[in-house]
Structure formats: C-alpha cells, structure tokens
C-alpha cells in the first residue's frame, strides 16, 4: 500500500488532526512490508493516521460500530481520511480494524472465523494494551502464522516486543516528520533497556 496526503482546500491547518506535525509534513508513506509499525509518544499522530487509513480503506471494525467509517469516536479521523489517497499493487477486499478496547472480542471472533483472516489486511491500534508480556509473545506467534499465509499487519504500538517482529518496517512519529527507523533506535526500546539495566537510577530521579 502507498498512502498519499495533501492538505485539502477545505481543511483548516490549525485544527486537529491536520495540525499534528507528523501528519502535516507527510506527503507519501510506503506500507509495503508484511508488518508495519507506527511508534511514537501519545499525541504524536500514529493512531490518528492509522484510524484514518482504516476509514479510507472502508475496513470492518472489531468494535460495536461495525465499520471504522461508522464509528462516532472517529469523526475527526473521518475528515483526515478524505484527504488520503490509498493505492494497492493488489487490492484485497478482506481486512479488519482492531483497537485495544476491541481485543477480547476479536479473540473470540478469530477462534470462530480464523480462515477469514488469511491473506487479509489487518490494522491494529495498540493491541498490546490489554496483554501481558507473555500474551504479547502469543500475539507475535499469531502474527507469524498469518503473515506466512499472506496477511499484512499495520500496527500503532508502544510495545518493544511487537516492534521486534523480524523485518518489520518501523515509522517513528516523534519528530516533526514521519521517519523510518530501526528497532534499536526507537525511544521505547532505548528507555526500556536503560530502565531494566538500572531501575534505581530512574527511580531516584522520579523521587526528586
């Protein structure tokens, strides 16, 4: 998939979501890897862009709205989706948009209809939020299986475990523009690694 964006004439560049720096500076983004990860601080625009992509692709949602297009909590993202142009080398009409709050319902759906997700396009917004580290590894195992069958995952995440998927293309939203980065260079990985190596140093600083 390639995502192209230009600020439409009817959009106010000072209003959300068009004012988010990472989105405002974007012109094109290539999502041509089996696993693509959006990473960045809260408010950096990663989930906003992912949601707009899901709407633009008219994906069904695991939530109560049925489709991402019909979700009233994504009204701002709907406007952004109208400024996106998505192009596929090969278009597949199957897919699913999943957010953290929808994960448990998705697990039940997956058990019943796993075959429907073969050779499909999955977009996931922070799916690790409800999962322990061990369950995140279980999710990674599921991703391995589905990627081997032709699926693609586009994930907004804070999880160093999910970011470690081999060959994942990682885009950082932490600067004023969206930049491709490596697992070792993400702030999430560096901070987690440093904290685990010396938690007392961080705790002393937090105590003041």
Z-matrix of the N, CA and C atoms (Angstrom, degrees):
N
C 1 1.464
C 2 1.522 1 108.80
N 3 1.308 2 116.23 1 142.18
C 4 1.462 3 121.10 2 168.26
C 5 1.519 4 107.86 3 -121.15
N 6 1.327 5 115.29 4 134.24
C 7 1.459 6 121.95 5 179.57
C 8 1.520 7 108.09 6 -109.96
N 9 1.318 8 116.91 7 123.90
C 10 1.459 9 121.67 8 175.93
C 11 1.527 10 109.47 9 -114.55
N 12 1.340 11 114.23 10 145.06
C 13 1.468 12 119.26 11 -176.71
C 14 1.521 13 109.89 12 -143.04
N 15 1.312 14 115.06 13 137.62
C 16 1.460 15 122.45 14 169.74
C 17 1.520 16 107.17 15 -144.37
N 18 1.305 17 116.46 16 139.59
C 19 1.463 18 120.40 17 -179.59
C 20 1.521 19 109.50 18 -62.78
N 21 1.337 20 117.12 19 118.87
C 22 1.473 21 119.21 20 -179.13
C 23 1.521 22 111.07 21 -73.35
N 24 1.321 23 116.19 22 157.99
C 25 1.463 24 121.37 23 -175.77
C 26 1.524 25 112.17 24 -63.39
N 27 1.334 26 116.71 25 -25.74
C 28 1.458 27 119.91 26 -175.59
C 29 1.532 28 112.84 27 -88.26
N 30 1.333 29 117.26 28 -4.41
C 31 1.468 30 120.54 29 -174.52
C 32 1.525 31 110.96 30 -92.83
N 33 1.317 32 115.46 31 142.66
C 34 1.464 33 121.65 32 175.73
C 35 1.520 34 108.66 33 -89.92
N 36 1.343 35 119.57 34 113.17
C 37 1.460 36 121.48 35 -176.43
C 38 1.522 37 113.71 36 -66.91
N 39 1.330 38 117.72 37 -9.03
C 40 1.458 39 120.98 38 179.88
C 41 1.525 40 112.32 39 -97.99
N 42 1.324 41 116.77 40 0.43
C 43 1.454 42 120.73 41 -179.27
C 44 1.520 43 110.87 42 -110.80
N 45 1.350 44 114.60 43 150.39
C 46 1.459 45 120.81 44 176.48
C 47 1.536 46 109.19 45 -67.47
N 48 1.308 47 117.81 46 140.41
C 49 1.464 48 129.78 47 3.73
C 50 1.526 49 114.87 48 -94.53
N 51 1.350 50 116.21 49 2.98
C 52 1.456 51 118.86 50 -174.63
C 53 1.522 52 112.64 51 -71.58
N 54 1.336 53 116.89 52 -18.12
C 55 1.462 54 120.96 53 -178.82
C 56 1.526 55 113.10 54 -86.33
N 57 1.316 56 118.87 55 -9.49
C 58 1.470 57 121.23 56 -179.71
C 59 1.530 58 108.03 57 -63.61
N 60 1.344 59 118.78 58 122.62
C 61 1.469 60 120.35 59 -172.43
C 62 1.520 61 114.67 60 -53.38
N 63 1.339 62 117.74 61 -44.91
C 64 1.463 63 119.99 62 -177.33
C 65 1.524 64 111.34 63 -63.46
N 66 1.324 65 116.45 64 -35.83
C 67 1.471 66 120.47 65 179.18
C 68 1.520 67 110.46 66 -76.58
N 69 1.335 68 117.17 67 -42.08
C 70 1.462 69 121.08 68 -178.34
C 71 1.520 70 112.26 69 -60.60
N 72 1.323 71 117.08 70 -31.61
C 73 1.467 72 120.86 71 -176.95
C 74 1.527 73 113.07 72 -90.05
N 75 1.321 74 117.80 73 -6.31
C 76 1.460 75 121.37 74 -175.61
C 77 1.518 76 111.12 75 -78.27
N 78 1.325 77 115.44 76 138.03
C 79 1.463 78 121.13 77 170.97
C 80 1.522 79 111.14 78 -119.02
N 81 1.340 80 116.89 79 -41.62
C 82 1.467 81 121.16 80 179.02
C 83 1.513 82 108.86 81 -152.03
N 84 1.322 83 115.68 82 146.75
C 85 1.456 84 121.99 83 -179.44
C 86 1.521 85 108.27 84 -141.51
N 87 1.333 86 115.75 85 125.36
C 88 1.463 87 120.59 86 -179.57
C 89 1.520 88 110.11 87 -93.56
N 90 1.322 89 115.65 88 126.98
C 91 1.464 90 121.98 89 -179.74
C 92 1.525 91 108.29 90 -118.21
N 93 1.337 92 115.16 91 56.82
C 94 1.461 93 120.31 92 -170.13
C 95 1.519 94 113.59 93 -102.71
N 96 1.332 95 117.32 94 23.99
C 97 1.460 96 121.46 95 177.19
C 98 1.528 97 108.84 96 -112.80
N 99 1.346 98 118.53 97 151.39
C 100 1.467 99 119.56 98 177.47
C 101 1.525 100 113.41 99 -57.46
N 102 1.338 101 116.72 100 -31.43
C 103 1.460 102 121.21 101 175.61
C 104 1.526 103 108.38 102 -129.01
N 105 1.319 104 115.88 103 121.90
C 106 1.460 105 122.35 104 177.03
C 107 1.520 106 107.25 105 -120.18
N 108 1.327 107 117.05 106 129.38
C 109 1.461 108 121.66 107 -178.67
C 110 1.525 109 110.44 108 -117.01
N 111 1.331 110 116.25 109 132.36
C 112 1.452 111 122.87 110 170.57
C 113 1.528 112 106.81 111 -100.99
N 114 1.321 113 116.90 112 126.32
C 115 1.459 114 120.66 113 -177.57
C 116 1.518 115 108.89 114 -132.36
N 117 1.327 116 115.94 115 145.99
C 118 1.457 117 119.95 116 179.35
C 119 1.518 118 110.04 117 165.37
N 120 1.325 119 114.86 118 170.44
C 121 1.456 120 120.32 119 179.11
C 122 1.525 121 111.08 120 -65.10
N 123 1.323 122 115.65 121 160.95
C 124 1.461 123 120.09 122 172.79
C 125 1.530 124 109.14 123 -58.37
N 126 1.309 125 115.93 124 133.23
C 127 1.451 126 120.31 125 -179.38
C 128 1.514 127 114.62 126 88.48
N 129 1.329 128 117.04 127 1.65
C 130 1.467 129 119.95 128 -177.82
C 131 1.520 130 112.95 129 -79.87
N 132 1.335 131 117.87 130 -14.11
C 133 1.452 132 121.25 131 175.47
C 134 1.516 133 115.10 132 107.78
N 135 1.338 134 117.46 133 -1.79
C 136 1.469 135 119.50 134 -175.40
C 137 1.524 136 111.97 135 -64.70
N 138 1.330 137 117.21 136 -46.77
C 139 1.464 138 119.67 137 179.44
C 140 1.520 139 111.40 138 -69.85
N 141 1.328 140 116.36 139 -36.86
C 142 1.465 141 120.57 140 178.97
C 143 1.521 142 110.89 141 -59.49
N 144 1.335 143 116.47 142 -46.54
C 145 1.458 144 119.52 143 179.31
C 146 1.523 145 110.94 144 -66.64
N 147 1.324 146 117.47 145 -41.62
C 148 1.460 147 120.48 146 179.28
C 149 1.520 148 110.98 147 -60.24
N 150 1.323 149 116.23 148 -43.44
C 151 1.464 150 120.31 149 179.62
C 152 1.530 151 111.04 150 -64.41
N 153 1.334 152 116.77 151 -40.01
C 154 1.459 153 120.09 152 178.69
C 155 1.526 154 111.24 153 -65.32
N 156 1.336 155 116.54 154 -37.58
C 157 1.466 156 120.13 155 176.64
C 158 1.525 157 110.32 156 -63.29
N 159 1.336 158 116.43 157 -43.54
C 160 1.463 159 120.78 158 179.46
C 161 1.529 160 111.26 159 -60.94
N 162 1.337 161 116.05 160 -39.76
C 163 1.462 162 120.03 161 178.29
C 164 1.520 163 110.41 162 -67.99
N 165 1.331 164 116.31 163 -45.17
C 166 1.457 165 120.45 164 -179.12
C 167 1.522 166 111.54 165 -61.30
N 168 1.340 167 116.42 166 -32.70
C 169 1.466 168 121.12 167 178.89
C 170 1.522 169 112.52 168 -85.32
N 171 1.347 170 117.24 169 0.25
C 172 1.471 171 122.74 170 179.42
C 173 1.525 172 111.66 171 55.43
N 174 1.326 173 115.96 172 46.05
C 175 1.455 174 119.34 173 -176.97
C 176 1.521 175 112.33 174 -81.27
N 177 1.323 176 116.77 175 143.96
C 178 1.456 177 119.74 176 169.05
C 179 1.514 178 109.77 177 -66.72
N 180 1.312 179 116.03 178 152.36
C 181 1.453 180 121.32 179 -177.87
C 182 1.515 181 110.12 180 -114.76
N 183 1.341 182 115.52 181 147.99
C 184 1.459 183 119.77 182 174.82
C 185 1.519 184 111.62 183 -77.32
N 186 1.328 185 117.63 184 -7.50
C 187 1.452 186 121.02 185 -179.93
C 188 1.507 187 112.96 186 -84.04
N 189 1.319 188 115.79 187 -173.40
C 190 1.462 189 120.98 188 -173.99
C 191 1.519 190 112.87 189 -73.14
N 192 1.358 191 117.84 190 -19.02
C 193 1.462 192 120.15 191 -176.09
C 194 1.520 193 112.50 192 -71.70
N 195 1.311 194 117.34 193 -21.09
C 196 1.454 195 120.10 194 179.61
C 197 1.514 196 113.31 195 91.13
N 198 1.346 197 116.58 196 -49.73
C 199 1.460 198 121.44 197 175.94
C 200 1.520 199 108.59 198 -134.54
N 201 1.340 200 115.48 199 148.31
C 202 1.457 201 119.23 200 179.65
C 203 1.522 202 111.14 201 -58.44
N 204 1.334 203 116.97 202 -33.96
C 205 1.467 204 121.83 203 -179.50
C 206 1.516 205 112.38 204 -61.46
N 207 1.335 206 117.39 205 -28.21
C 208 1.463 207 121.88 206 -173.42
C 209 1.520 208 113.56 207 -99.47
N 210 1.334 209 117.52 208 3.83
C 211 1.458 210 121.04 209 -176.34
C 212 1.526 211 109.56 210 -79.40
N 213 1.337 212 119.36 211 115.69
C 214 1.470 213 120.82 212 -176.74
C 215 1.525 214 112.95 213 -66.20
N 216 1.318 215 118.23 214 -19.70
C 217 1.470 216 120.60 215 178.62
C 218 1.529 217 111.73 216 -77.92
N 219 1.334 218 117.36 217 -6.31
C 220 1.466 219 121.23 218 -178.03
C 221 1.526 220 111.41 219 -112.90
N 222 1.321 221 116.88 220 31.75
C 223 1.465 222 120.50 221 -176.99
C 224 1.529 223 111.82 222 -62.23
N 225 1.332 224 117.53 223 -42.86
C 226 1.466 225 120.20 224 179.18
C 227 1.524 226 111.06 225 -66.48
N 228 1.328 227 115.75 226 -39.82
C 229 1.462 228 119.99 227 179.85
C 230 1.529 229 111.29 228 -66.61
N 231 1.341 230 116.47 229 -27.59
C 232 1.459 231 120.49 230 176.69
C 233 1.530 232 110.60 231 -62.38
N 234 1.328 233 116.31 232 -41.55
C 235 1.470 234 119.79 233 177.12
C 236 1.524 235 110.71 234 -63.48
N 237 1.333 236 116.85 235 -42.54
C 238 1.460 237 119.93 236 178.53
C 239 1.526 238 110.86 237 -63.09
N 240 1.320 239 116.47 238 -38.81
C 241 1.470 240 119.74 239 -178.64
C 242 1.521 241 111.72 240 -59.67
N 243 1.319 242 116.78 241 -29.78
C 244 1.469 243 120.44 242 -179.32
C 245 1.524 244 112.32 243 -73.70
N 246 1.332 245 115.80 244 -12.45
C 247 1.463 246 120.11 245 176.85
C 248 1.526 247 111.92 246 -98.92
N 249 1.326 248 117.25 247 -1.40
C 250 1.463 249 121.31 248 179.98
C 251 1.515 250 110.88 249 -96.51
N 252 1.316 251 115.69 250 146.11
C 253 1.463 252 121.88 251 171.62
C 254 1.518 253 107.43 252 -123.27
N 255 1.330 254 115.68 253 118.04
C 256 1.464 255 121.86 254 -179.30
C 257 1.522 256 109.68 255 -103.51
N 258 1.318 257 115.76 256 136.88
C 259 1.455 258 119.86 257 175.29
C 260 1.510 259 109.36 258 -132.90
N 261 1.337 260 115.12 259 141.66
C 262 1.456 261 123.01 260 -177.66
C 263 1.521 262 109.68 261 -118.02
N 264 1.329 263 116.44 262 145.73
C 265 1.466 264 118.67 263 167.24
C 266 1.523 265 109.22 264 -71.01
N 267 1.328 266 115.03 265 -43.89
C 268 1.457 267 121.25 266 174.50
C 269 1.522 268 107.35 267 -135.35
N 270 1.309 269 117.16 268 116.21
C 271 1.459 270 121.12 269 -176.72
C 272 1.525 271 110.02 270 -81.72
N 273 1.332 272 115.52 271 132.24
C 274 1.456 273 122.31 272 175.39
C 275 1.517 274 107.97 273 -119.68
N 276 1.302 275 117.21 274 130.38
C 277 1.460 276 120.63 275 -175.08
C 278 1.515 277 113.94 276 -85.10
N 279 1.332 278 117.18 277 -4.56
C 280 1.451 279 119.67 278 179.21
C 281 1.525 280 110.26 279 -95.71
N 282 1.324 281 116.86 280 145.86
C 283 1.451 282 120.33 281 179.77
C 284 1.515 283 110.26 282 175.55
N 285 1.325 284 115.55 283 178.09
C 286 1.460 285 121.03 284 -178.06
C 287 1.514 286 109.44 285 -157.12
N 288 1.335 287 116.22 286 136.87
C 289 1.454 288 121.89 287 172.10
C 290 1.524 289 108.23 288 -105.69
N 291 1.324 290 116.12 289 125.19
C 292 1.464 291 121.99 290 -173.77
C 293 1.514 292 109.93 291 -129.63
N 294 1.327 293 115.96 292 127.65
C 295 1.460 294 120.78 293 173.32
C 296 1.522 295 109.59 294 -110.65
N 297 1.334 296 115.87 295 164.55
C 298 1.461 297 120.60 296 -175.19
C 299 1.524 298 111.82 297 -53.70
N 300 1.331 299 116.82 298 -41.45
C 301 1.457 300 119.56 299 -176.69
C 302 1.523 301 112.64 300 -70.52
N 303 1.321 302 115.82 301 -13.77
C 304 1.463 303 120.23 302 179.72
C 305 1.523 304 112.88 303 -95.96
N 306 1.343 305 118.45 304 -0.73
C 307 1.461 306 120.41 305 -164.95
C 308 1.526 307 113.33 306 -63.83
N 309 1.330 308 117.27 307 -42.21
C 310 1.461 309 118.62 308 -175.64
C 311 1.527 310 111.16 309 -65.83
N 312 1.345 311 116.44 310 -39.54
C 313 1.454 312 118.99 311 175.12
C 314 1.512 313 111.84 312 -63.79
N 315 1.328 314 116.50 313 -35.58
C 316 1.464 315 120.73 314 178.38
C 317 1.518 316 110.94 315 -65.24
N 318 1.339 317 118.02 316 -38.26
C 319 1.463 318 120.16 317 179.03
C 320 1.527 319 110.80 318 -59.19
N 321 1.333 320 116.98 319 -42.76
C 322 1.454 321 120.09 320 178.68
C 323 1.526 322 111.00 321 -65.89
N 324 1.343 323 115.86 322 -41.56
C 325 1.453 324 120.21 323 178.97
C 326 1.527 325 110.69 324 -63.07
N 327 1.322 326 116.31 325 -40.69
C 328 1.457 327 120.37 326 -178.72
C 329 1.521 328 111.37 327 -63.69
N 330 1.313 329 117.17 328 -38.43
C 331 1.454 330 120.16 329 178.94
C 332 1.528 331 110.83 330 -64.14
N 333 1.349 332 116.58 331 -36.52
C 334 1.457 333 119.81 332 -177.15
C 335 1.517 334 112.66 333 -80.32
N 336 1.345 335 116.59 334 -35.72
C 337 1.455 336 119.53 335 -168.78
C 338 1.523 337 111.99 336 -131.74
N 339 1.307 338 117.91 337 41.92
C 340 1.459 339 121.09 338 -175.02
C 341 1.530 340 112.32 339 -57.37
N 342 1.309 341 116.80 340 -35.31
C 343 1.465 342 119.28 341 -177.56
C 344 1.526 343 111.99 342 -62.21
N 345 1.322 344 117.77 343 -25.76
C 346 1.456 345 120.55 344 -178.43
C 347 1.522 346 112.14 345 -69.06
N 348 1.347 347 117.72 346 -15.16
C 349 1.451 348 120.20 347 -176.30
C 350 1.527 349 112.42 348 -98.91
N 351 1.325 350 117.52 349 0.60
C 352 1.452 351 121.07 350 177.16
C 353 1.524 352 108.54 351 -71.33
N 354 1.314 353 117.31 352 134.73
C 355 1.453 354 124.34 353 -177.71
C 356 1.523 355 110.95 354 52.31
N 357 1.307 356 115.08 355 49.99
C 358 1.448 357 120.15 356 179.72
C 359 1.517 358 109.61 357 -123.83
N 360 1.302 359 116.05 358 174.78
C 361 1.451 360 121.78 359 -178.90
C 362 1.522 361 108.36 360 -113.45
N 363 1.319 362 117.01 361 114.30
C 364 1.458 363 121.51 362 -177.72
C 365 1.522 364 109.06 363 -103.53
N 366 1.338 365 117.84 364 131.87
C 367 1.459 366 121.16 365 172.19
C 368 1.516 367 106.80 366 -118.52
N 369 1.328 368 116.59 367 123.24
C 370 1.468 369 120.34 368 -173.03
C 371 1.513 370 110.21 369 -124.60
N 372 1.337 371 116.34 370 129.98
C 373 1.458 372 122.01 371 178.62
C 374 1.523 373 109.12 372 -106.48
N 375 1.336 374 116.22 373 106.12
C 376 1.468 375 124.43 374 178.28
C 377 1.528 376 112.13 375 46.88
N 378 1.324 377 117.75 376 56.86
C 379 1.470 378 119.99 377 -177.85
C 380 1.514 379 113.01 378 -67.37
N 381 1.336 380 117.15 379 -15.56
C 382 1.469 381 119.44 380 -178.07
C 383 1.516 382 113.17 381 -79.19
N 384 1.346 383 118.09 382 -8.55
C 385 1.459 384 121.07 383 -171.09
C 386 1.527 385 112.64 384 -57.19
N 387 1.324 386 117.34 385 -34.73
C 388 1.467 387 120.22 386 -178.03
C 389 1.522 388 112.58 387 -98.41
N 390 1.341 389 117.17 388 9.34
C 391 1.459 390 119.81 389 -170.27
C 392 1.522 391 112.40 390 -115.51
N 393 1.321 392 116.07 391 138.75
C 394 1.463 393 121.97 392 170.79
C 395 1.525 394 108.20 393 -69.61
N 396 1.344 395 117.97 394 164.37
C 397 1.470 396 119.09 395 175.97
C 398 1.528 397 112.84 396 -54.03
N 399 1.328 398 117.38 397 -39.82
C 400 1.456 399 119.40 398 179.44
C 401 1.519 400 111.40 399 -64.09
N 402 1.327 401 116.91 400 -39.34
C 403 1.462 402 120.38 401 179.23
C 404 1.528 403 111.05 402 -72.55
N 405 1.324 404 117.45 403 -27.88
C 406 1.459 405 119.12 404 173.31
C 407 1.523 406 110.41 405 -64.56
N 408 1.336 407 116.81 406 -36.93
C 409 1.461 408 120.06 407 175.09
C 410 1.530 409 110.57 408 -65.27
N 411 1.337 410 116.06 409 -36.68
C 412 1.463 411 119.63 410 175.51
C 413 1.525 412 110.71 411 -62.75
N 414 1.347 413 116.09 412 -41.28
C 415 1.460 414 120.11 413 176.67
C 416 1.528 415 110.60 414 -62.59
N 417 1.329 416 117.48 415 -40.83
C 418 1.455 417 120.42 416 176.45
C 419 1.529 418 111.11 417 -59.37
N 420 1.323 419 116.31 418 -42.31
C 421 1.470 420 120.12 419 178.77
C 422 1.524 421 110.67 420 -61.47
N 423 1.331 422 116.35 421 -41.30
C 424 1.466 423 120.56 422 177.29
C 425 1.521 424 110.56 423 -62.83
N 426 1.331 425 116.64 424 -40.76
C 427 1.460 426 120.62 425 178.78
C 428 1.523 427 111.16 426 -63.39
N 429 1.348 428 116.97 427 -42.23
C 430 1.462 429 120.35 428 176.38
C 431 1.528 430 110.53 429 -54.81
N 432 1.331 431 115.78 430 -46.72
C 433 1.469 432 120.12 431 -177.78
C 434 1.521 433 111.33 432 -62.56
N 435 1.325 434 116.76 433 -45.95
C 436 1.457 435 120.28 434 -175.33
C 437 1.525 436 112.23 435 -73.19
N 438 1.331 437 116.99 436 -36.67
C 439 1.463 438 119.51 437 175.82
C 440 1.524 439 110.42 438 -61.94
N 441 1.339 440 115.81 439 -39.65
C 442 1.468 441 119.97 440 178.27
C 443 1.530 442 111.34 441 -62.32
N 444 1.343 443 116.69 442 -23.83
C 445 1.458 444 121.05 443 179.87
C 446 1.526 445 112.30 444 -96.66
N 447 1.344 446 116.99 445 4.80
C 448 1.451 447 120.46 446 173.98
C 449 1.513 448 116.28 447 107.58
N 450 1.322 449 118.13 448 4.46
C 451 1.463 450 120.43 449 -178.61
C 452 1.520 451 110.64 450 -79.33
N 453 1.319 452 115.31 451 158.99
C 454 1.454 453 122.27 452 172.96
C 455 1.521 454 108.74 453 -126.13
N 456 1.327 455 116.52 454 142.89
C 457 1.461 456 122.91 455 177.75
C 458 1.521 457 109.14 456 -119.94
N 459 1.323 458 116.37 457 131.44
C 460 1.457 459 122.21 458 170.47
C 461 1.521 460 105.75 459 -119.42
N 462 1.325 461 116.41 460 114.53
C 463 1.456 462 121.48 461 -165.65
C 464 1.528 463 110.74 462 -125.76
N 465 1.329 464 117.25 463 131.15
C 466 1.457 465 122.41 464 165.54
C 467 1.520 466 107.23 465 -95.28
N 468 1.310 467 117.79 466 122.69
C 469 1.467 468 119.47 467 -170.52
C 470 1.518 469 112.35 468 -149.57
N 471 1.336 470 115.03 469 155.65
C 472 1.461 471 123.00 470 169.22
C 473 1.530 472 110.82 471 -109.20
N 474 1.313 473 117.83 472 0.97
C 475 1.458 474 121.71 473 -169.18
C 476 1.527 475 112.58 474 -87.70
N 477 1.346 476 118.19 475 117.72
C 478 1.472 477 119.80 476 173.15
C 479 1.525 478 112.01 477 -59.44
N 480 1.335 479 117.46 478 -27.58
C 481 1.461 480 120.05 479 179.64
C 482 1.527 481 111.25 480 -68.39
N 483 1.307 482 117.54 481 -47.68
C 484 1.464 483 120.00 482 179.49
C 485 1.528 484 111.36 483 -68.50
N 486 1.327 485 116.47 484 -35.47
C 487 1.458 486 119.96 485 177.98
C 488 1.522 487 112.41 486 -62.96
N 489 1.346 488 116.28 487 -21.22
C 490 1.464 489 121.04 488 -176.52
C 491 1.521 490 113.04 489 -82.03
N 492 1.318 491 118.46 490 2.33
C 493 1.475 492 119.57 491 179.36
C 494 1.531 493 108.69 492 -54.89
N 495 1.331 494 118.73 493 126.31
C 496 1.472 495 121.16 494 -175.52
C 497 1.521 496 112.55 495 -57.43
N 498 1.316 497 115.08 496 128.57
C 499 1.460 498 120.22 497 177.73
C 500 1.505 499 114.95 498 80.53
N 501 1.335 500 117.84 499 2.96
C 502 1.467 501 119.48 500 -179.71
C 503 1.522 502 110.18 501 -62.84
N 504 1.323 503 115.84 502 139.25
C 505 1.464 504 120.45 503 172.44
C 506 1.520 505 106.85 504 -89.63
N 507 1.318 506 116.95 505 122.86
C 508 1.458 507 122.31 506 -174.82
C 509 1.522 508 109.68 507 -111.93
N 510 1.325 509 116.05 508 125.07
C 511 1.451 510 122.03 509 175.34
C 512 1.525 511 109.16 510 -111.42
N 513 1.323 512 116.10 511 126.19
C 514 1.456 513 121.65 512 177.71
C 515 1.523 514 110.21 513 -94.56
N 516 1.327 515 115.65 514 134.98
C 517 1.463 516 122.36 515 178.70
C 518 1.526 517 111.26 516 -105.89
N 519 1.328 518 117.85 517 13.47
C 520 1.458 519 121.23 518 -171.82
C 521 1.521 520 114.06 519 -80.58
N 522 1.323 521 118.10 520 -16.52
C 523 1.460 522 120.57 521 176.78
C 524 1.522 523 108.94 522 -99.73
N 525 1.320 524 115.47 523 -172.32
C 526 1.462 525 119.22 524 -179.37
C 527 1.520 526 111.86 525 -75.11
N 528 1.316 527 116.86 526 -10.18
C 529 1.457 528 121.45 527 175.86
C 530 1.522 529 109.14 528 -133.34
N 531 1.313 530 116.53 529 160.84
C 532 1.463 531 121.93 530 179.00
C 533 1.520 532 108.20 531 -81.66
N 534 1.331 533 116.38 532 122.55
C 535 1.455 534 120.91 533 -175.47
C 536 1.523 535 110.36 534 -124.88
N 537 1.335 536 115.97 535 136.95
C 538 1.460 537 119.14 536 173.62
C 539 1.517 538 109.05 537 -72.27
N 540 1.326 539 117.01 538 139.78
C 541 1.455 540 121.64 539 -177.81
C 542 1.517 541 110.04 540 -141.57
N 543 1.330 542 115.41 541 176.35
C 544 1.454 543 122.05 542 178.36
C 545 1.523 544 109.66 543 -106.92
N 546 1.319 545 116.14 544 158.13
C 547 1.469 546 122.05 545 -177.98
C 548 1.519 547 111.64 546 -52.84
N 549 1.346 548 116.85 547 -46.75
C 550 1.463 549 120.63 548 -176.15
C 551 1.522 550 112.83 549 -66.18
N 552 1.332 551 116.65 550 -22.20
C 553 1.458 552 120.59 551 -175.54
C 554 1.526 553 113.80 552 -92.36
N 555 1.313 554 118.29 553 -7.82
C 556 1.461 555 119.33 554 -179.50
C 557 1.521 556 110.05 555 -70.80
N 558 1.314 557 115.09 556 144.02
C 559 1.460 558 119.80 557 179.72
C 560 1.523 559 111.12 558 -61.85
N 561 1.320 560 117.53 559 -34.08
C 562 1.458 561 120.90 560 -179.74
C 563 1.525 562 111.16 561 -61.63
N 564 1.325 563 116.48 562 -43.86
C 565 1.462 564 120.47 563 -179.29
C 566 1.517 565 110.50 564 -70.71
N 567 1.325 566 117.38 565 -44.78
C 568 1.468 567 120.22 566 -177.74
C 569 1.524 568 111.55 567 -63.72
N 570 1.336 569 116.77 568 -43.76
C 571 1.454 570 119.93 569 -179.03
C 572 1.523 571 111.14 570 -67.33
N 573 1.341 572 117.36 571 -43.93
C 574 1.462 573 120.53 572 178.85
C 575 1.520 574 111.08 573 -61.67
N 576 1.314 575 116.59 574 -44.25
C 577 1.464 576 120.80 575 179.72
C 578 1.526 577 110.84 576 -62.81
N 579 1.330 578 117.40 577 -45.36
C 580 1.461 579 120.62 578 -178.99
C 581 1.519 580 111.46 579 -65.49
N 582 1.333 581 116.07 580 -40.01
C 583 1.467 582 119.02 581 179.78
C 584 1.524 583 111.18 582 -64.32
N 585 1.314 584 117.62 583 -46.19
C 586 1.458 585 120.98 584 -179.12
C 587 1.527 586 111.64 585 -64.70
N 588 1.325 587 117.04 586 -30.79
C 589 1.463 588 120.16 587 179.28
C 590 1.519 589 111.79 588 -73.61
N 591 1.342 590 117.15 589 -29.64
C 592 1.465 591 119.74 590 -177.13
C 593 1.521 592 110.08 591 -154.01
N 594 1.336 593 117.41 592 71.14
C 595 1.466 594 119.08 593 -176.75
C 596 1.520 595 113.11 594 -63.22
N 597 1.331 596 117.53 595 -33.18
C 598 1.464 597 119.39 596 -177.51
C 599 1.511 598 112.23 597 -61.20
N 600 1.327 599 117.46 598 -35.27
C 601 1.465 600 120.34 599 -179.82
C 602 1.534 601 109.74 600 -62.53
N 603 1.327 602 116.60 601 -43.28
C 604 1.457 603 120.54 602 179.35
C 605 1.528 604 111.26 603 -68.72
N 606 1.314 605 116.01 604 -41.12
C 607 1.470 606 119.64 605 -178.81
C 608 1.516 607 111.74 606 -65.65
N 609 1.334 608 116.71 607 -37.08
C 610 1.470 609 119.67 608 176.60
C 611 1.513 610 110.86 609 -62.16
N 612 1.332 611 116.41 610 -42.25
C 613 1.449 612 119.45 611 178.90
C 614 1.529 613 112.57 612 -65.69
N 615 1.336 614 115.84 613 -36.39
C 616 1.468 615 119.49 614 179.20
C 617 1.525 616 111.49 615 -69.14
N 618 1.326 617 115.86 616 -32.18
C 619 1.476 618 119.84 617 178.50
C 620 1.523 619 111.64 618 -73.89
N 621 1.324 620 116.23 619 -16.70
C 622 1.459 621 119.92 620 -179.16
C 623 1.511 622 111.31 621 83.14
